[in-house]
Amino acid sequence: MTTTAYMVWLIIGCALVTWLPRVIPFIFVRNVKLPEIALKWLSFIPVCILSALVIENLLDTDSGKVVTLNWPVFLTFVPTLIIALLTKSLSITVVAGVIIMAAVRYFM
């Protein structure tokens, strides 16, 4: 497969389209003092995103009509959550979660 100038410009354009919407808000907000209520509201966004990702993976909607619990993910989630609460370390939590998920998949 040969690389043409069109492909290079297409890749550059796609990079800009994905990069600019992420950077422009930081450029505008960098020198602005946000009100306290806005800062408090923004502080909840990471928790909401993480919760949405976790809940989405815990529930199994592939069956069509009935939403059930995704048992392998649930069996991984509980000990990983306990480890996260006890250690308060992102690195340890991620490594433990990966190891626990590997064990659950191996034995199930």
Residue pairs with C-beta under 8 A, 6 or more apart in sequence:
34 42
54 77
57 70
57 73
58 69
58 70
58 73
58 74
58 77
59 67
59 68
59 69
59 70
60 67
60 68
60 69
60 70
61 67
71 108
72 101
72 104
72 105
72 108
73 101
75 100
75 104
76 97
76 100
76 101
76 104
79 96
79 100
80 93
80 96
80 97
80 100
83 92
83 93
83 96
83 97
84 93
87 93
